[in-house]
Amino acid sequence: MKQVIQQLARRTVTAAAVLCLLAAGATPALAAPELDPNTAVNDYAEILSAQTEEYVESISVALQDTCGAQIGVYTTDYIGNSTMEGYAYDVLNAWGLGSADKDNGVLLLLVPGEDDYYVTRGAGLETQLTISTLGTILDEELEPNWVTGDYDTGTQQTVRAIAEKLCSVYGIPTSTLDNAAQAPVQQSSSGGISPVAVVLILGAVLLAVFVIISLNSPRGPGPGPRPPRSGGGGMGNALFWYGLGRASRPRRPRYPPPPPPGFGPGPGGFGGPRPPRGGGFGGPRPGGFGGGGRSGGFRPGGGSSRGGGVGRRR
Amino acid sequence: MQLEQQETFTIHGPQLEILGEIETKLPQPAKKRPVAALVLVGLTLVSVVGIGGARLAGLRSSTARVYSAQQDEYGHSIQGDFATGADAAASLIRVAGNVLGQDDADVQTAQAALDAWNAQSDAGQPAVQYELNTTLTGAVDILYTAAADEADAKAKGQLDDLYSSYTSAQATIQRAAADYNQKAEAYNETISAFPANLLAGLWGADSLQSFAPADTING
């Protein structure tokens, strides 16, 4: 009976190891983002130059390092069956712009295919960055360049103006922005394997090693005296007893996580092309990774928005 | 022999002494086991009805509060957003009135809708607020379109600002109200099932209105 139980435990552990390996292998595909959260510009419409992207990134990193605020620019040709407000809401929350404790992100959404744009901000900036303020910035900085198709100039000026407003909100000298704009942009370590995948792969490898060792461990008496068995010798038995103990404890009901915002009936409708699923959806908040030292580059802080904002005035 | 084997019982603890004293003072019928069982059943029912009903009433109160008073960490609330929207609407109506004339039909219609909102809006009646808000939004949309066509650059800028403020507030209201509606529907489902429906009736924990057209309201 004991042998049967041990065999069952070994098979269970082996199966778990296999599942972990499969999950680790599958993780990159499941988490493939339509939004790169580790950069301040996602130019899917390909209307911005590399210089503009660097400029925006440097401004955003400067703000990020001083007050946690972040400005993100997202471009796409079309937003499909959604409203500009709804799409911007989904993007900002998926991106996690701004710090999690201040919700001070700002998103500039540019949709050249529909000749439209929109700006929204996090919940913590609604009072400081009023609709009127943002509307004025768009009218003065973005619109004149938008009509001529000079998206780079319009974007840079708009981001600069928003950044200056944020500086005044948080009492930061605007020279911070000037210094950041002149400094070379540090390449963020984006594009590598996601930390979640690394942890899973490492865990799977360790589990596999343990399984192999426990399967190959000697069964009969060894050359020397065996240590006394105290409820199970070795990690294999310990794992088995741990598993039994877990099974015998009454289970707490597990409630499904709340649905991600913007993916159900709402004022924004259903997006299509779907708004991006970045690190902020269905997984750990991006702010938890690499959040210790922010000076290394742009890292989304996990901020959120209630929605609202202002768009192009016809 | 029997007397020698008879055991003497010693009561330990002051609590048992008190209970013993109380028991001695009870009338004879009350000392009987069936009576004690009956009292126990009665106490159980009171506990269930009392505690269960209180919880239902508390659930109703907390759910209703999501719509009527709850604020986030920044002080934002659904009612606060309504107030912001109403302010923007009021200013937009005035600016539009300067552009189109106060006697303009669209101006009058919007003003009437705003007056109705101000007069009857009650945070405890989401369905009523829904109707009033829908009417006001429609009137503001029409008025903005009409006035923007006629306005000069300065007035157009003002109208744009105010209209953006209004629509922005509406966007957050719709989203927050959708969240409230989910909670209200979950509550209404809870109290429609037995025995919650009995307890709800006893404790006055009636159904909650949703922020939706009246014909879709539960209860």
Boltz contact constraints between the chains, C-beta under 6 A:
constraints:
  - contact:
      token1: [A, 85]
      token2: [B, 171]
      max_distance: 6.0
  - contact:
      token1: [A, 123]
      token2: [B, 74]
      max_distance: 6.0
  - contact:
      token1: [A, 124]
      token2: [B, 74]
      max_distance: 6.0
  - contact:
      token1: [A, 131]
      token2: [B, 164]
      max_distance: 6.0
  - contact:
      token1: [A, 131]
      token2: [B, 165]
      max_distance: 6.0
  - contact:
      token1: [A, 131]
      token2: [B, 168]
      max_distance: 6.0
  - contact:
      token1: [A, 132]
      token2: [B, 161]
      max_distance: 6.0
  - contact:
      token1: [A, 135]
      token2: [B, 161]
      max_distance: 6.0
  - contact:
      token1: [A, 135]
      token2: [B, 164]
      max_distance: 6.0
  - contact:
      token1: [A, 266]
      token2: [B, 178]
      max_distance: 6.0
  - contact:
      token1: [A, 267]
      token2: [B, 171]
      max_distance: 6.0
  - contact:
      token1: [A, 267]
      token2: [B, 174]
      max_distance: 6.0
  - contact:
      token1: [A, 306]
      token2: [B, 172]
      max_distance: 6.0
  - contact:
      token1: [A, 307]
      token2: [B, 171]
      max_distance: 6.0
  - contact:
      token1: [A, 307]
      token2: [B, 172]
      max_distance: 6.0
  - contact:
      token1: [A, 307]
      token2: [B, 175]
      max_distance: 6.0
  - contact:
      token1: [A, 308]
      token2: [B, 168]
      max_distance: 6.0
  - contact:
      token1: [A, 308]
      token2: [B, 171]
      max_distance: 6.0
  - contact:
      token1: [A, 308]
      token2: [B, 172]
      max_distance: 6.0
  - contact:
      token1: [A, 309]
      token2: [B, 168]
      max_distance: 6.0
  - contact:
      token1: [A, 310]
      token2: [B, 164]
      max_distance: 6.0
  - contact:
      token1: [A, 313]
      token2: [B, 160]
      max_distance: 6.0
